[in-house]
């Protein structure tokens, strides 16, 4: 998965899609996950990082991660290249 190239992401979690004019706000964990995706980390790498950093069970994280990435795809911020 990759974040579309034209998506602007601020340090505060503000996400802007210039092609549609839509903007979104992410909480700090959402921003961290989005940046990990943008850096090219795999789903497994992201899962390992987040579950160790925030002490959350892997199955719980994976459920929320799937929901989060599905939402990003729905808003055309994320493209699936797998």
C-alpha positions in Angstrom: 0.0 0.0 0.0 1.1 3.5 -0.7 -0.2 7.0 0.1 -1.0 8.9 -3.1 1.9 11.3 -4.0 -0.2 14.5 -4.0 -1.6 14.0 -0.4 -0.3 16.6 2.0 0.3 15.5 5.6 1.1 18.0 8.4 3.0 17.3 11.6 -0.3 18.0 13.5 -2.2 15.2 11.7 -4.0 17.4 9.1 -4.3 15.5 5.8 -5.3 17.4 2.6 -6.2 15.9 -0.8 -5.7 18.7 -3.3 -7.5 16.8 -6.1 -10.8 16.8 -4.2 -10.3 19.6 -1.7 -11.1 17.2 1.1 -9.3 17.4 4.4 -9.1 15.1 7.4 -7.7 15.2 10.9 -5.9 12.3 12.4 -5.1 11.5 16.1 -1.4 11.0 16.9 -1.6 7.2 16.5 -3.4 7.5 13.1 -0.8 10.0 12.0 2.0 7.6 13.1 0.5 4.8 11.1 -0.1 6.9 8.0 3.6 8.0 8.1 4.7 4.4 8.6 2.7 3.5 5.5 4.2 6.4 3.6 7.7 5.3 4.5 7.0 1.9 2.8 6.6 -0.3 5.9 4.6 -3.5 5.4 1.5 -4.2 7.3 3.4 -6.7 9.4 6.1 -4.2 10.2 3.6 -1.6 11.2 1.7 -4.2 13.4 5.0 -5.1 15.1 5.9 -1.5 15.8 2.6 -0.4 17.1 1.8 -3.4 19.2 5.2 -3.2 20.9 5.1 0.6 21.4 1.5 0.8 22.7 1.2 -2.7 24.3 -1.9 -3.6 22.4 -2.8 -7.2 21.4 -1.9 -8.0 17.8 -5.4 -9.2 16.9 -7.0 -6.0 18.3 -4.5 -3.8 16.4 -5.0 -5.7 13.1 -8.8 -5.3 13.3 -8.5 -1.5 13.7 -5.7 -1.3 11.2 -7.9 -3.0 8.6 -10.7 -0.5 9.3 -8.3 2.4 9.1 -6.7 1.4 5.8 -10.2 0.6 4.4 -11.3 4.1 5.2 -8.1 5.5 3.6 -8.9 3.6 0.5 -12.5 4.7 0.5 -11.4 8.3 0.5 -8.8 7.5 -2.2 -5.9 8.5 0.0 -4.3 5.0 -0.2 -3.7 2.9 -3.2 -3.2 -0.8 -3.0 -0.2 -1.9 -5.0 0.0 -5.5 -3.7 
